[in-house]
Structure formats: structure tokens, C-alpha cells
Amino acid sequence: MTSKWVESFNKAVEGLLYVFKTQRNMKIHFMFIVLILALCLFLEVSLVDFLFLAFAVTFVLMAEMFNSALELMMDMISESYHPLVRVAKDVSAGAVLIGTLNALIVGYLVLAKYFSQPIFSGLARVLESPWYVTLISILAVLVLSVGIKVFLGRGTPFYGGMPSAHSAVAFSVWAIVTILTRDALVMVLTFIVAAMVAQGRLASGAHRLREVFFGAVLGVLLAVMVFQFVYHT
């Protein structure tokens, strides 16, 4: 009896790993989840609010896995093109979209209260902050990203290679705006723009997911370090 439970658990884990290895959207979801968890730690989100976020992102992951399973089943049943197969795949993809939108709405409603500054006063803080701090942060991210590429000998300064300089700069800007404004709406909007930049690098084939992810992490960490150094020295 115990061996059957262990075997079932192993098969479930293998299924999860298969989806993560073969489905690019699943990797993107995991990347966003890591960033959300880091944000929850930074904001010291309460246990109840964290549970709301956990349920929302879990629903997205489950919808993505069901979508992948349905696509594999449809490809196995119908080797040739059939309009109903296409409709079934579109419907399952729509379920993932609804889950993602739900997670975005829940995330905004839960995290909004942790940002005390209203949007206009938050933007005023950006305008009133020393301009050179932001400039130094972005330049540091750009120089380090290109330097790593030169050191590894992969890609060109602004195309391909590890890490993605575009993603690093985009997410460093998101981190800077988040630090200065502490406004949920501004944070969400700039995050969407940064994510679109990263998605564009993936869609164009210029970078792989790990290069985009490492660039995003590098941009956020370096921007935070610069602001910590400036405002705490």
C-alpha cells in the first residue's frame, strides 16, 4: 500500500517536472511567482494575505497544467488538423487567461494596502529624489550586464547572451520606481511594462528564459543595493 502511494507521488512529481521543462508559459509563471514571493517578504505581508496570493497563483499553475494535458491529449487523438481540436485548445487557454487575470486582481487588492503613499505623492518623490541616484543605478545595471556578457563571451552587448541587458534595465527601473513611490498602482504598471520587455526578448528569439530571468534578478538586486548604499551612508 505504501509503495503505491510513493509511486503515485513520484508520477505526480514527474508530471510537474515535465510541464516545467517543456512548457515555456509554465516557466514564466514560476518566474513571476518567485518575484511575488520576494515582494511579499520585502513588504512583510501577513499570513492571511499571503494565503490569498498563494491560492491565486496555485489556481494559475493548475490551469496551466490542465491546459498542457488537454493539448497533449488532443494531439494524440487527432493527428490531423480539426477545427474542434483548435477550439478545445483555445478554450483551455482561455481558462489560463481567466486564472491569470484573477491572480493579478487578487495581487493588486492584497498588496495595495501595503503601499501607503498615494500615486501623485509617490510620483512626486520620484521627481524630487536625486536624479543621479537613478542614473547611477541604471548605468551600473547596464555596465554589469554587458560586462558579464563580455566575460562569458556570449552574445553581443545588446543582443543575446547571458544575461539579458534589456530585461536587467527594465526590471531595475521597476525596482527604482517601487522603492521611491511605494505605490501599488505605479508598481503594477511598471512591472507590466518590464514584463512586456522581457517577453519581447523571448518572443524575438534574442534570449532564452534563463537569460531573461537572470537579467531581471540582476537588475532588481543591483538597483536595491545602490539605493541602500546611497540612503544608508
C-alpha positions in Angstrom: 0.0 0.0 0.0 2.8 2.4 0.9 4.7 1.6 -2.3 1.6 2.6 -4.3 1.4 5.9 -2.5 5.1 6.5 -3.2 4.7 5.5 -6.9 1.7 7.9 -7.3 3.6 10.7 -5.6 6.6 10.1 -7.9 4.4 10.2 -11.0 2.8 13.4 -9.9 6.2 15.0 -9.4 7.4 13.7 -12.8 4.3 15.3 -14.4 5.0 18.6 -12.7 8.7 18.5 -13.8 7.6 17.6 -17.4 5.3 20.6 -17.7 8.0 22.9 -16.2 10.7 21.6 -18.6 8.6 21.6 -21.8 6.1 24.4 -21.4 7.6 27.9 -21.7 4.5 29.5 -20.1 4.9 27.4 -17.0 8.5 28.7 -16.7 7.2 32.3 -17.0 4.6 31.7 -14.3 7.3 30.3 -12.0 9.4 33.4 -12.6 6.6 35.7 -11.7 5.8 33.6 -8.6 9.4 33.9 -7.4 9.2 37.7 -7.8 5.9 37.8 -6.0 7.3 35.8 -3.1 10.3 38.1 -2.9 7.9 41.1 -2.8 5.9 39.5 0.0 9.0 39.1 2.1 10.0 42.7 1.4 6.6 44.1 2.4 6.2 41.7 5.3 2.8 40.5 4.1 0.5 39.0 6.7 -0.3 35.3 6.7 -3.9 35.8 5.6 -2.9 38.0 2.7 -0.2 35.5 1.7 -2.8 32.7 1.7 -5.0 34.7 -0.7 -2.0 35.2 -3.0 -1.0 31.6 -2.7 -4.4 30.3 -3.7 -4.5 32.7 -6.7 -1.1 31.6 -8.1 -1.8 28.0 -7.4 -5.0 28.3 -9.4 -3.0 29.7 -12.3 -0.5 26.8 -12.2 -3.2 24.2 -12.1 -5.0 25.8 -15.0 -1.7 25.8 -17.0 -1.1 22.1 -16.2 -4.7 21.2 -17.3 -4.2 23.2 -20.4 -0.9 21.3 -21.2 -2.5 17.9 -20.5 -5.5 18.7 -22.8 -3.2 19.9 -25.6 -1.2 16.6 -25.4 -4.4 14.5 -25.3 -5.8 16.4 -28.4 -2.6 16.0 -30.3 -2.6 12.2 -29.5 -6.3 11.8 -30.6 -6.2 13.8 -33.7 -3.0 13.8 -35.8 -4.5 15.9 -38.5 -6.0 19.4 -38.1 -9.5 19.6 -36.9 -11.4 22.9 -36.1 -12.9 21.4 -32.9 -9.5 20.4 -31.6 -8.4 24.0 -32.1 -11.5 25.3 -30.3 -10.8 23.0 -27.4 -7.2 24.2 -27.1 -8.4 27.8 -27.3 -11.0 27.2 -24.5 -8.4 25.7 -22.2 -6.0 28.6 -22.9 -8.9 30.9 -22.1 -9.1 29.2 -18.7 -5.5 30.0 -18.1 -6.1 33.6 -19.0 -9.0 33.9 -16.6 -6.8 32.4 -13.8 -4.0 34.9 -14.6 -6.4 37.9 -14.6 -7.8 36.7 -11.3 -4.3 36.4 -9.8 -3.5 40.0 -11.0 -6.6 41.4 -9.4 -6.1 39.5 -6.2 -2.5 40.6 -6.1 -3.4 44.2 -6.5 -6.2 44.2 -3.9 -4.0 42.4 -1.4 -0.8 44.3 -1.9 -2.3 47.8 -2.4 -2.7 48.4 1.3 1.0 47.8 1.9 1.8 50.9 -0.1 0.8 53.9 1.9 1.8 56.7 -0.5 -0.9 57.8 -3.0 0.0 57.8 -6.6 0.6 61.5 -7.1 2.7 62.0 -3.9 4.6 58.8 -4.9 5.4 60.3 -8.3 6.5 63.5 -6.6 9.0 61.5 -4.6 10.5 60.2 -7.9 10.8 63.8 -9.2 12.2 65.1 -6.0 14.8 62.3 -5.5 18.4 62.9 -6.5 18.5 62.3 -10.3 22.0 60.9 -10.1 21.0 58.0 -7.9 18.6 56.7 -10.5 21.1 57.4 -13.3 23.9 55.6 -11.4 21.6 52.6 -10.7 20.6 52.2 -14.4 24.2 52.7 -15.6 25.5 50.2 -13.1 23.0 47.6 -14.2 23.8 48.2 -17.9 27.6 48.1 -17.4 27.5 45.0 -15.3 25.1 43.2 -17.7 27.4 44.0 -20.7 30.5 43.1 -18.6 29.1 39.7 -17.8 28.4 39.1 -21.5 32.0 40.1 -22.4 33.4 37.9 -19.6 31.3 34.9 -20.7 32.0 35.6 -24.4 28.4 35.0 -25.4 26.2 37.3 -27.5 26.7 40.9 -28.3 26.3 43.8 -25.8 22.6 44.3 -26.7 21.6 41.0 -28.3 21.7 37.5 -27.0 23.9 36.0 -24.3 23.7 35.9 -20.5 22.2 38.0 -19.1 19.5 40.0 -21.0 20.6 43.6 -20.7 17.1 44.8 -21.8 15.5 42.8 -19.0 18.0 43.9 -16.5 17.4 47.6 -17.2 13.6 47.2 -17.4 13.4 45.5 -14.0 15.9 47.9 -12.4 13.6 50.7 -13.4 10.7 48.8 -11.9 12.7 48.3 -8.7 13.6 52.0 -8.6 10.1 53.2 -9.1 8.8 50.8 -6.4 11.4 51.9 -3.9 10.7 55.6 -4.5 6.9 55.6 -4.9 5.8 52.7 -2.7 2.5 53.0 -4.6 0.8 49.7 -5.7 -0.7 51.1 -8.9 2.6 52.5 -10.1 4.4 49.3 -9.1 1.9 47.1 -11.1 2.1 49.3 -14.2 5.9 49.5 -14.3 6.1 45.8 -13.6 3.8 45.1 -16.6 6.0 47.2 -18.8 9.1 45.4 -17.6 7.5 42.0 -18.1 6.5 43.1 -21.7 10.1 44.0 -22.4 11.2 40.6 -21.1 8.5 38.8 -23.1 9.6 40.7 -26.2 13.2 39.4 -25.8 11.8 35.9 -25.6 9.4 36.2 -28.5 12.1 37.6 -30.8 14.4 34.7 -30.0 17.1 37.0 -28.8 17.3 35.4 -25.3 16.3 32.2 -23.5 14.1 32.2 -20.4 17.1 31.8 -18.0 18.9 34.7 -19.6 15.8 36.9 -19.2 15.2 35.7 -15.6 18.9 36.3 -14.6 18.8 39.7 -16.1 15.6 40.6 -14.2 17.1 39.4 -10.9 20.4 41.2 -11.6 18.6 44.5 -12.4 16.4 44.4 -9.2 19.2 43.4 -6.9 21.7 45.9 -8.2 19.2 48.8 -8.1 18.3 47.9 -4.5 22.0 47.7 -3.5 22.7 51.2 -5.0 19.8 52.8 -3.2 20.7 51.0 0.1 24.2 52.3 -0.2 23.2 55.9 -1.0 20.4 56.3 1.6 22.2 54.5 4.4 25.6 56.1 4.2 
